[in-house]
Amino acid sequence: MKHLTKFFPLLFIILVSISCKTSRNISVNDNSDIKSAMSKALAWQEANPIFSKAPTDWTNGAYYTCVMKAHQATKDPVYYDALVNMATKNEWKTYTRLFHADDVVISNAYLYLKQLGEKKADLSATDKFIQAHLFEDQDWKKGKGNKEQVILWWWCDALFMTPPVITKYAAMKNDPKFLDEMHKYYMESYQLLFDEKENLFYRDNRFLQRGMPEDRKEPNGKKIFWSRGNGWVIAGLALLLEDMPKDYKHRPFYEELYRKLAKRVLELQPSDGLWRVSLLNPESFAHGEVSGTGFFAYALAWGINNGYLDAPTYKPAVMKAWKSMVECQQESGKVGWVQNIGYDPKPADKDSWQNFGTGAFLIAGSEILKLK
């Protein structure tokens, strides 16, 4: 009986670890198969809309940022139509909180459509948001929020939501003042949340190990680093670097940070390709998770495609991740194994999904299509 007791937890881990697998015959090396998986994911998500607060909120904004990248990679009009339909329904508005980084990510898609010459594009709400967010006085900038809100971008997810939008906006305006202000707030987040020993970002200051109680750790004694949180950061860096001028004075900081994160992410990838929700305690929930994995796969593929990462080292990890992600996609196109909205490691299952999880699938596929 003692031996059986030891056996059953191991059996559970094995069963959970393979639970993403499907019986489908999946090819991941042919671009037509990648495009097919992406288009099925888009079709399912568009037929099953979901958002946390409103169609302009961060969940939709993150999703449509990824739809934007899918269109950029494929030029398939189905993605363009989805973007225009969303923007038109939203009347090209942001969400309501001008001080909150989450509430402008929807503008990434608006800016992209404007760049493409979309005649309906209206950036007035985006202009208002960015001007207020960066340059107007408010309590978060003074550390007068609650105990978590000690700086403007106090949670690491924010580094996906706003800096890429501002970088794209600055390029359109050809005005470095927006980049300089973005950099100032980015550095605040970096200095608060980046762990120099682990080369990972804490989600927010509730997880910092500076004087925090011992129970603010994983069961294995390691620090808590959330997969999707770090996925938001490295994917945001790839988006940001794509639009940042090559000669911008602070660009080397972002390039170095990107490389550090990429190296660490590669080190932490499990053998099946799917990163676990807790990066340093993968056994806490033994199954893989698609949203963090999708953002990691996108960012690593982007690094290969743009000369920042060595293809022989990183490409096998990207393709392994994509194969396992496709195995988490159901026949309907639904992408499962996505952790729900949160801020720390929590479980997922084959039927758990979110629009930003579908987005992570799309943005990964969009960059993998470009791999040689």
N, C-alpha and C positions, 0 to 999 in steps of 0.2 A: 504493500500500500504506500509505503514511503516513496518508493521509486515512481509509482503512478502519480503521486502528488507533484513530484518534480517534473514529470512528463507533460502533464496537462497544460501548465502555463506555456511551455515551449510549443505544444501543439496549437494552442490558441494564437500565439504570435505567428506561426507559420500560416495558419488559415487566414488570419486577418491580412497578412502581408501579401497573399495572392488574390485577395478578394476583388481587386480591380480587374482581374483578367476576364476576358470574354472568350466565347467560343468562335468568334469571327476570325477569318483568315486575313490578317492585317499586314499591309505593305506600307512601310514608312519612308522608303528611299526614292519613291517616284513622286515627282512634283504634282502629277495629276491626282494621286491619292491624297496628298497633303491638302491640295485645294478642295477636293471633295469633302474631306473631313471638316475643313473650315466652313465650307458653304452649308453643310448640314447643321453645324453648330449655330451659325448665324440664323438660319431659317427657324430652328427650334426656339432660339432665344427671342427672336422677333415675334413669334407666335405666342410666346409665354412671357410677356413683359413683367418686370418686377422692379421695384425701387423701394428704398427705405422710407423716404419722406415725401419726395416729389420727383417728377420726371427730370428736374434740373439738379438733383442731389448728387452726391459723390459716387454713389453706386452706379448710376447711369453715366455719369461723367467718365468714370474709369472704364466702363464697358465701351462707350463710344470712342474714347481715345484709342482703344484697341481695334475697333472697327475701322477707324481712320488709318491705322497702320496696315490693316488687311487690304484696304483699298489702295493704299500707296504701293503695296507690294504686288498686287494682282491686277490692278486697274479694272477689276470686275465691277460693272455698274450696279450690281446688286448691293454692294457696300456703300457706294455713293448715294444710292436712293435711300438706303436706311439712314444715312447721316442727314440728308436734306429733309426727310420726313420728320425725323426727331427734332431738328432745329426749327422747322416751321411750326410744329406743334408747340414747342417751347417758346415761340416768339423770340428766339435768340436771346433769352434771358439767362442769367446766372441764378443760383439759389440765393437766399435772402440775407445771409450774414456776411457783410462786407469784410469783417475782420477774421473770418474763418477760412483756412486754407482749402478745406474740402469743397467750398461752395463755388469755386471757379474752374474746377477741372473740366466741367462740361464745355468750357470755352475753347478747349484744345480743338475740338471738332469744328467749332465755329471759325476759328482762325484758319484752320486747314481749308475749309470750304472757301473762305475769302481768298486765300492764296491761289486756289484753283480757278478763281474768277466767277464763283457762284453769285449771280446777280441779286439774289434775295438776301445775301448775307448782311446782317446788321450787327455791328460790333459796339453799339452804344452802351449796352449793359456791361459788356466786357471792359470797355474803356473806364466806365464808372467804378467798377469793382477794383481794377488794378490800381487806379489812381488812389482810391480810398485805402485799400489794403496796404499799399507801400508807403504812402506819404501823409495820410491823415493820422491824427493822434487817437489812440485808444488804449484801454487799460492793459491789454495783454502785452503790448510793447513795453510797458513799464513794470511788468511782473506783478500786476494787481489782479490777476485772475484768481482761480481757486488754487489749491495746493498742487495740482498738476499743471496748471496753465501759467507757468513761470516765464515763458517767452512766447513769441508769436507762433512759431511752428514747434509746439511742445511735444508732438508725437511723430514718430518716424514716418508714418504713412503720408504725412503732409508733404514730404519731400518728393513724392510722386504727383501729388495733387496740384501744387502751385508752381514750383520752380520751372518745370518744362513749359508751362503756359506763359510765364513771364519771359522766358528765353525766346520763345517763338514770337511773342509780342514785340520784344525789343528788336528782333531781327526785322520785323515788318516795319517798325517805326524808325529803324536805323538810329537808335538812340541808346547809348551805353548807360545812361543814368538808371534805366530799369534793371539792367544786369548788375550794376553796382549795388543797388538796393537789395535785389534778390540775394546777392552774395553775402551781404551783411546778415540777413536773417538765416541764411543757410548755415553760416558759420556758428551762429548761436545754437542751432540744432545739433550741429556736428560736435561742438564742444561740450554740450550737455549729454548727448546720447551715445556717442561713439566710444566703444571700449577698445583701447589701443592694444590690449593684450590679446583679445579674442578676434579683433578686426571684424566686429559685428556691431549692429545698432540695437540698443535697448528700445523697446517700443515707446516707453515714456519714463518719467522719473520715478514712477512707482516701482520700477524694476532695477533701479540703480543699486549697486552694491556698496555705495559709499555710506556706511553707517546704517544700512538697512538691517532688519532682523534676519536671523539665520533662516527663518521659514520662507523668506523670499528667494528661495532657490528650488531647483528641481529635486525630486526624490533622490537622485544620484549625487546630490551635492553641487551640481554644476549651476552656473548662472542661467537665467531664463532668457533665451533669445528666440523670438517667434519667427517662424519661416516666412509667412506672408509679409510681416513687417519689414524684414530685410529684403524680400522680393520687391516690395514697393520702392525701397531706396535704390537698389541697383538698376531696376527697370527705369526709374525716374532719371538716374544718371545717364543711361543710354539715350533716352529721349532728349535730355537737356544738352548733351554733348553734340547731338545731331544738328541742333540749331544754333549752338554757341559759335561765334566767330573763332576761327583758328588762332587769331592773334589776340584774343581777349586776355587781358593781363592775369586773370585768375584761373584761366583754363587749366594750367598744369595741376592745380589743386584737385580739380574734379577728375582729371585723367588718373592721377595717382590714387585717389580714393576708389575709383572704379576698379583699377587693377587689384588693389588690396582686397576688395569685396569679392571679385571674381575668383581670386586664388583661394580664398577661404571657403567660398561656396562650393568650389570643386572638391575641396578636401572633405566636405561634409556630405557629399552625395552618397546615398545608400546604393547597394549593389543592383537593386531593381530599377534605379533611375529616378524614383520619386522621392523628393525630399520629404521628411517627416515634419509635423507641425512644430515640434520642439527640436531645434537644431543640435543642441548639446545633450539632449536626453531623448533620443529617437525611440527608445523602448517604451516611453510613456504612452504613446499611441502608435502601435507598430505599423499601422497602415500608412501608405503614402497620401499626399494631399496635392490637389491639382493646381490651386491658385498660386501658392508659393512656387511650385515647380514650374508653372508656366512663365512666371515673371523671371525666374532664374534662367530658364532655357532661352527665353528671348534675349536677355541681357548678355549671356555668354555667346549666343550666335551673333549678336550685334558686334561684340568685340572681335570675333573672328573675321567677320565681313569688313570691319573697318580697321583692321591691322593692329588692334590692341592685344590680341590673344593669339597664341600659337595653335593653329588648326589641329596638328597631330595630337596635341595634349587635350584640347577642349572639345573638339568635334565629337568624339565618341560619347562624351558625357551628355552633350546636347541631343544626339540621336537616341541614346538610351532613354533619356527623359521623354522625348517626343513619343517613342514607341509605347511607353507605359501610359502616357497621357491619352493616347488614342485608344488604348485598351480600357480606359475609364469612361470612354464615350459610348453611350448606348445607341442601339440601332436607329432610334428616333432622331439622333443628333444631340440629345441632352448630354451635357458634360457633368458627370457626378464626381463624388469624392472631393467636394469643395467645402472647406470649413465655413461655417456660417459667419456673419458679421461678428467681430469681436476685437480683442486687443491682446490676447495671449493664447497659448496653445490649447486647443480643444479638439475633440474628435470630429470626424466626418464619416460618411458612409456612401454606399453606391448611389443613393438617391438624393444626397444633399447637394444643392446647387445654389448658385447666385449669379447674377448677370456679370459681375466682375470676374467670376470664375470662368465663364464662357469667354470673357474678354481675354483672360490670361491664355486660354487655349488659342484664340485667334492671333494674339500678338506673337506668341511663340511660333506658330505656323508661318506667320508673315515673314519672319526673319530667317527661319529654316529654309524657306523656299529659295533664298539667295545664296545658301551655302554651296560651295563648289566641291 
